[in-house]
């Protein structure tokens, strides 16, 4: 599926051969994210990501960066998460060097112009303000703060208005110097290109980028002291509910059983939560479950938006579905159905060059090893009904329940009683 080269400075270059597509995707993964930041740096990774689109020495105007990709029909973007920042572009394969040149130019030669920085600071603060108009995002942030209290994983990836306002140009440049280091970066390319050609093109553009040490991420601490509830009183038409449980890391041996559990419970219109809350009770337009995984921890969560007068009933209904699930083995026919669903979604997603580049690059950066697609399918097939029930009993425990609610409510005690 892929080939790998390590350059003299420690930069890793991975290629995935995709002869079926005329597109090529270039994804550059950096070990930078909110869990690398202490409180004084909160939001630095995200702010830096923004600044890498604001001009380089060769492309001093932000529009020149965008036009270099859009001018050949391509698309580009970036994203900051808690453990990684990724910059990517997808272009016709004939324009591979254009995409690579732009992304590496951004990575290595961004100017951090003081005037642009101050303009972008206002943009980032506006982005933070948008959360206030999204009760679902508020609920997700509250749930993170409950699951990982007083630590980086429990904070907003973008920081806060106060922390962003305090980040100086010098601090941001120091952060770049501490994280944007060859050994802490992976360049992943997927398309119909020879490996050695790709490596040569990367090497030609990273001269003078010398190896140096870089900071590691902050380990998660267990702050759980029993069931926890947090509400955000806000005038909304719907109550946003998030019920979460600590779960497994991204390398935990039971991660595939957890994936299948999640699929049965809350993915799609045939899932158990959808059937119970929407089809049978008419409580919500949509309800879903999800999993987040980090290097040393993770979470399983259920989310729904409902009429505020139905919030209590909805929490009870969700808990009822979860309790039923952990109490009885999954029927074999249901297990086979979700296996087909999970394998099909995964394999179809891997038809896209960007998904291929991300699949390979993120694993290499975070884990240093890469599972092949066939390995993923084999692990899914190996999960049994006993595995899923064992995982459900381990994860869905009343003592580990964390409930976040956003809506026109005043008392947390009202909801705390629902977890007892």
C-alpha positions as CSV (number, residue, x, y, z in Angstrom):
1,X,0.0,0.0,0.0
2,X,2.7,2.5,0.8
3,X,6.4,3.2,0.7
4,X,8.4,5.2,3.2
5,X,11.7,7.2,3.1
6,X,13.4,9.0,6.0
7,X,15.5,12.0,4.9
8,X,18.8,12.9,6.5
9,X,17.1,15.6,8.7
10,X,14.5,13.0,10.0
11,X,11.6,14.1,7.8
12,X,9.4,11.1,6.9
13,X,8.0,10.9,3.4
14,X,5.3,8.3,2.6
15,X,3.7,7.5,-0.7
16,X,0.6,5.5,-1.4
17,X,0.3,4.4,-5.0
18,X,-3.2,5.0,-6.4
19,X,-3.2,4.2,-10.2
20,X,-7.0,4.4,-10.4
21,X,-7.1,8.2,-9.8
22,X,-6.0,11.3,-11.8
23,X,-5.8,13.3,-8.6
24,X,-3.0,13.5,-6.1
25,X,-3.3,14.5,-2.5
26,X,-0.5,16.0,-0.5
27,X,-1.0,16.0,3.3
28,X,1.6,17.3,5.8
29,X,1.1,16.2,9.4
30,X,2.7,18.1,12.2
31,X,2.9,17.0,15.9
32,X,1.2,20.2,17.1
33,X,-2.2,20.5,18.7
34,X,-3.9,21.7,21.8
35,X,-2.6,18.9,24.1
36,X,1.0,20.2,23.4
37,X,0.1,23.5,24.9
38,X,0.1,24.7,28.5
39,X,-2.5,27.2,29.6
40,X,-0.4,30.2,28.5
41,X,-0.2,28.8,25.0
42,X,-3.8,27.7,24.7
43,X,-4.8,28.2,21.0
44,X,-1.3,28.6,19.7
45,X,-1.4,25.5,17.4
46,X,-4.7,26.8,15.8
47,X,-3.4,30.4,15.5
48,X,-0.3,29.2,13.8
49,X,-2.3,27.1,11.3
50,X,-4.2,30.3,10.3
51,X,-1.0,32.3,9.9
52,X,0.5,29.8,7.5
53,X,-2.1,31.0,5.0
54,X,-1.2,34.7,5.4
55,X,1.9,35.0,3.2
56,X,5.4,33.6,2.6
57,X,8.6,35.2,1.3
58,X,7.8,34.0,-2.2
59,X,4.0,34.4,-1.9
60,X,3.7,37.5,0.3
61,X,-0.1,38.0,-0.3
62,X,-2.5,35.3,1.0
63,X,-4.3,35.3,-2.3
64,X,-1.2,34.0,-4.1
65,X,-1.2,30.9,-1.9
66,X,-4.8,30.2,-2.7
67,X,-4.5,30.9,-6.4
68,X,-1.5,28.6,-6.8
69,X,-3.9,25.7,-5.9
70,X,-7.2,27.0,-7.1
71,X,-5.7,28.1,-10.4
72,X,-5.1,24.4,-11.4
73,X,-8.6,23.4,-10.2
74,X,-7.3,22.1,-6.9
75,X,-8.5,22.5,-3.3
76,X,-6.5,23.1,-0.1
77,X,-7.2,23.5,3.6
78,X,-5.8,22.8,7.0
79,X,-7.1,21.6,10.4
80,X,-5.9,21.6,13.9
81,X,-6.9,18.9,16.3
82,X,-5.8,18.0,19.8
83,X,-2.8,15.9,18.7
84,X,-2.1,16.9,15.2
85,X,-2.2,19.8,12.7
86,X,-2.6,18.9,9.0
87,X,-2.1,21.0,5.9
88,X,-3.4,19.4,2.7
89,X,-4.0,20.0,-1.0
90,X,-5.6,17.9,-3.7
91,X,-4.8,18.7,-7.4
92,X,-4.7,16.9,-10.8
93,X,-1.7,14.6,-10.8
94,X,0.1,16.7,-13.4
95,X,0.3,19.6,-10.8
96,X,1.7,17.5,-8.0
97,X,4.8,19.8,-7.7
98,X,2.6,22.9,-7.5
99,X,0.8,21.5,-4.5
100,X,4.0,20.2,-2.8
101,X,5.8,23.5,-3.4
102,X,3.0,25.6,-1.9
103,X,2.5,23.5,1.2
104,X,6.2,23.3,2.0
105,X,6.6,27.0,1.3
106,X,3.9,27.7,3.9
107,X,5.5,25.3,6.4
108,X,9.0,26.6,6.1
109,X,8.8,30.2,4.9
110,X,5.7,31.9,6.3
111,X,6.4,35.5,7.3
112,X,4.1,36.0,10.3
113,X,3.7,39.6,9.1
114,X,2.8,41.7,12.2
115,X,-0.1,43.5,10.5
116,X,-1.5,40.2,9.1
117,X,-1.1,38.6,12.5
118,X,-3.3,41.3,14.2
119,X,-5.9,41.0,11.5
120,X,-6.0,37.2,11.8
121,X,-6.1,37.4,15.6
122,X,-9.5,39.2,15.2
123,X,-10.6,36.4,12.8
124,X,-9.7,33.7,15.3
125,X,-11.5,35.5,18.1
126,X,-14.6,35.7,15.8
127,X,-14.3,32.0,15.2
128,X,-14.4,31.4,18.9
129,X,-17.4,33.7,19.2
130,X,-19.2,31.5,16.6
131,X,-19.4,28.7,19.2
132,X,-21.8,30.8,21.3
133,X,-24.3,30.5,18.4
134,X,-23.9,26.7,18.3
135,X,-25.4,25.0,21.4
136,X,-24.2,21.6,20.1
137,X,-20.6,22.8,20.1
138,X,-21.0,24.2,23.6
139,X,-22.3,20.9,24.8
140,X,-19.3,19.1,23.3
141,X,-16.9,21.5,25.0
142,X,-18.6,21.0,28.3
143,X,-18.4,17.3,27.9
144,X,-14.7,17.5,27.1
145,X,-14.2,19.6,30.3
146,X,-16.0,17.0,32.3
147,X,-14.1,14.0,30.9
148,X,-10.6,15.7,31.1
149,X,-10.9,18.3,33.8
150,X,-8.1,20.9,34.3
151,X,-5.9,19.7,31.5
152,X,-5.2,20.3,27.8
153,X,-7.6,17.7,26.5
154,X,-10.5,19.4,28.3
155,X,-9.9,22.8,26.6
156,X,-11.2,24.2,23.4
157,X,-8.7,23.5,20.6
158,X,-8.8,27.2,19.6
159,X,-8.1,28.4,23.1
160,X,-10.1,31.3,24.6
161,X,-10.5,34.9,23.7
162,X,-8.2,35.9,26.5
163,X,-5.5,33.3,25.6
164,X,-5.6,34.2,21.9
165,X,-5.4,37.9,22.7
166,X,-2.2,37.3,24.7
167,X,-0.3,35.3,22.1
168,X,2.4,37.5,20.7
169,X,4.2,37.1,17.4
170,X,7.4,36.1,19.3
171,X,5.5,33.4,21.3
172,X,4.0,32.0,18.1
173,X,7.4,31.8,16.4
174,X,8.9,30.1,19.4
175,X,6.1,27.6,19.3
176,X,6.7,27.0,15.6
177,X,10.4,26.4,16.3
178,X,9.5,23.9,19.0
179,X,7.0,21.8,17.0
180,X,7.6,22.4,13.3
181,X,10.7,20.1,13.4
182,X,11.6,17.6,10.6
183,X,11.4,14.6,13.0
184,X,8.0,15.8,14.1
185,X,6.5,16.1,10.6
186,X,5.3,13.5,8.1
187,X,4.7,14.3,4.4
188,X,2.1,11.8,2.9
189,X,1.3,11.7,-0.8
190,X,-1.3,9.5,-2.5
191,X,-1.7,9.3,-6.2
192,X,-0.3,7.7,-9.4
193,X,3.3,8.8,-8.8
194,X,6.6,6.9,-8.4
195,X,7.9,6.9,-4.8
196,X,11.5,8.0,-5.7
197,X,10.2,10.9,-7.8
198,X,8.1,12.1,-4.8
199,X,11.0,11.8,-2.4
200,X,13.4,13.7,-4.7
201,X,10.8,16.5,-5.1
202,X,10.5,16.8,-1.3
203,X,14.2,16.7,-0.8
204,X,14.7,19.5,-3.2
205,X,12.5,21.8,-1.1
206,X,13.6,21.1,2.4
207,X,17.3,22.1,2.3
208,X,18.4,23.9,5.4
209,X,15.6,22.5,7.5
210,X,17.8,21.1,10.3
211,X,16.8,18.6,12.9
212,X,16.3,19.7,16.5
213,X,14.4,18.6,19.6
214,X,10.7,19.2,20.0
215,X,8.3,19.2,22.9
216,X,6.0,16.2,23.7
217,X,2.3,16.2,24.5
218,X,0.7,16.4,28.0
219,X,-0.5,13.1,29.3
220,X,-4.1,12.8,30.3
221,X,-4.9,12.5,34.0
222,X,-7.8,10.7,35.5
223,X,-10.0,13.3,37.1
224,X,-13.1,11.2,37.4
225,X,-14.8,11.1,40.8
226,X,-18.0,9.5,39.9
227,X,-20.9,10.7,37.7
228,X,-20.5,14.3,36.8
229,X,-23.0,16.8,35.3
230,X,-22.6,20.3,33.9
231,X,-25.2,22.6,32.4
232,X,-25.0,25.8,30.4
233,X,-28.1,27.9,30.9
234,X,-29.0,29.4,27.5
235,X,-32.2,30.4,25.8
236,X,-32.5,27.9,23.0
237,X,-35.3,26.2,21.2
238,X,-33.8,22.8,21.8
239,X,-31.9,21.3,24.6
240,X,-28.5,19.9,23.5
241,X,-27.6,16.7,25.4
242,X,-24.2,15.0,25.6
243,X,-23.7,11.8,27.6
244,X,-20.1,10.6,27.6
245,X,-18.0,7.8,29.1
246,X,-14.2,7.4,29.2
247,X,-13.1,4.7,26.8
248,X,-10.0,3.5,24.9
249,X,-6.9,5.0,23.3
250,X,-6.2,4.9,19.6
251,X,-4.0,1.7,20.0
252,X,-6.1,-0.2,22.5
253,X,-6.6,-3.8,21.5
254,X,-10.4,-3.5,21.9
255,X,-10.8,-0.5,19.7
256,X,-12.4,-2.4,16.9
257,X,-15.0,-3.9,19.2
258,X,-15.7,-0.4,20.5
259,X,-16.2,0.8,16.8
260,X,-18.7,-1.9,16.2
261,X,-20.5,-1.2,19.5
262,X,-20.7,2.5,18.4
263,X,-22.0,1.5,15.0
264,X,-24.8,-0.6,16.4
265,X,-25.8,2.0,19.0
266,X,-25.7,5.2,17.1
267,X,-24.6,5.3,13.5
268,X,-27.3,5.6,10.9
269,X,-31.1,5.4,10.8
270,X,-31.1,1.7,11.7
271,X,-29.1,2.1,14.9
272,X,-30.7,1.3,18.2
273,X,-30.6,4.8,19.6
274,X,-32.3,6.2,16.4
275,X,-34.9,3.5,16.5
276,X,-35.7,4.1,20.1
277,X,-35.6,7.9,20.4
278,X,-36.9,8.9,17.0
279,X,-38.9,6.1,15.6
280,X,-40.5,4.8,18.7
281,X,-40.7,7.8,21.0
282,X,-40.5,10.8,18.6
283,X,-38.2,12.6,21.0
284,X,-35.5,13.9,18.6
285,X,-35.0,14.5,14.9
286,X,-31.5,13.0,15.2
287,X,-29.5,11.1,17.8
288,X,-26.1,9.7,17.3
289,X,-23.1,8.2,19.1
290,X,-19.5,8.8,18.5
291,X,-16.0,7.9,19.5
292,X,-12.9,10.0,20.0
293,X,-9.5,8.5,20.5
294,X,-6.2,9.9,21.6
295,X,-2.8,8.4,22.2
296,X,-3.5,7.6,25.9
297,X,-7.2,7.9,26.4
298,X,-10.6,8.2,24.6
299,X,-14.3,8.7,25.0
300,X,-17.6,7.2,23.9
301,X,-20.5,9.8,23.7
302,X,-24.1,10.1,22.7
303,X,-25.6,13.3,21.5
304,X,-29.2,14.5,20.8
305,X,-31.1,17.8,20.5
306,X,-34.7,17.8,21.9
307,X,-37.5,19.9,23.1
308,X,-36.4,21.2,26.6
309,X,-39.5,19.8,28.2
310,X,-38.4,16.3,27.0
311,X,-34.8,16.6,28.2
312,X,-35.2,14.4,31.3
313,X,-37.1,11.8,29.3
314,X,-34.4,11.8,26.6
315,X,-31.6,11.2,29.1
316,X,-33.6,8.3,30.7
317,X,-34.3,6.9,27.2
318,X,-30.6,7.0,26.2
319,X,-29.5,5.4,29.4
320,X,-32.2,2.7,28.9
321,X,-30.8,1.8,25.5
322,X,-27.3,1.7,26.8
323,X,-28.2,-0.4,29.8
324,X,-30.1,-2.9,27.6
325,X,-27.1,-3.1,25.3
326,X,-24.6,-3.9,28.0
327,X,-27.0,-6.4,29.6
328,X,-27.6,-8.7,26.6
329,X,-25.3,-10.1,23.9
330,X,-25.7,-8.6,20.4
331,X,-27.5,-11.1,18.1
332,X,-25.2,-12.5,15.4
333,X,-27.3,-11.2,12.6
334,X,-27.0,-7.6,14.0
335,X,-23.2,-8.1,14.4
336,X,-22.8,-9.2,10.8
337,X,-24.9,-6.3,9.5
338,X,-22.7,-3.7,11.3
339,X,-19.5,-5.4,10.2
340,X,-20.7,-5.1,6.6
341,X,-21.5,-1.4,7.2
342,X,-18.2,-0.6,8.8
343,X,-16.1,-2.4,6.2
344,X,-18.1,-0.9,3.4
345,X,-17.8,2.7,4.7
346,X,-14.0,2.3,5.3
347,X,-13.2,0.8,1.9
348,X,-15.3,3.3,0.0
349,X,-13.6,6.1,1.9
350,X,-10.2,4.8,0.9
351,X,-11.1,5.3,-2.8
352,X,-10.3,8.9,-2.4
353,X,-6.6,10.0,-2.6
354,X,-7.0,12.5,0.3
355,X,-8.4,9.8,2.6
356,X,-5.5,7.5,1.6
357,X,-2.9,10.2,2.4
358,X,-4.6,11.0,5.7
359,X,-4.9,7.3,6.7
360,X,-1.2,6.7,6.2
361,X,0.2,10.0,7.3
362,X,-1.7,10.3,10.6
363,X,-0.8,6.8,11.7
364,X,2.8,7.3,10.9
365,X,3.0,10.6,12.9
366,X,1.0,9.4,15.9
367,X,1.9,5.7,16.1
368,X,5.0,5.2,14.1
369,X,3.3,2.2,12.5
370,X,0.7,1.8,9.8
371,X,-2.1,-0.7,9.5
372,X,-2.8,-1.9,6.0
373,X,-6.4,-1.7,4.8
374,X,-6.6,-5.5,4.7
375,X,-5.5,-5.6,8.4
376,X,-8.3,-3.2,9.4
377,X,-10.9,-5.5,7.6
378,X,-9.4,-8.6,9.3
379,X,-9.6,-7.0,12.7
380,X,-13.3,-6.0,12.1
381,X,-14.1,-9.5,11.0
382,X,-12.5,-11.0,14.1
383,X,-14.7,-9.2,16.6
384,X,-17.3,-11.5,18.4
385,X,-20.5,-10.8,20.2
386,X,-18.7,-11.6,23.4
387,X,-16.1,-9.0,22.7
388,X,-18.7,-6.3,22.2
389,X,-20.6,-7.2,25.4
390,X,-17.3,-7.2,27.3
391,X,-16.4,-3.8,26.0
392,X,-19.9,-2.4,26.6
393,X,-19.7,-3.5,30.3
394,X,-16.3,-2.0,30.6
395,X,-17.2,1.4,29.0
396,X,-20.9,2.0,29.8
397,X,-20.7,2.2,33.6
398,X,-22.9,4.4,35.7
399,X,-19.9,5.5,37.8
400,X,-18.2,6.8,34.6
401,X,-21.2,8.7,33.2
402,X,-20.7,12.4,32.3
403,X,-23.7,14.5,31.3
404,X,-23.5,17.9,29.6
405,X,-26.7,19.9,28.8
406,X,-27.2,23.2,27.1
407,X,-30.6,24.9,27.3
408,X,-33.0,27.0,29.3
409,X,-32.3,25.3,32.6
410,X,-30.9,26.6,35.9
411,X,-30.3,23.5,38.1
412,X,-27.6,20.9,37.6
413,X,-29.1,18.9,40.4
414,X,-32.1,18.1,38.2
415,X,-29.9,16.3,35.7
416,X,-27.5,14.9,38.2
417,X,-30.3,12.9,39.7
418,X,-30.8,11.2,36.3
419,X,-27.3,9.6,36.6
420,X,-27.9,8.0,39.9
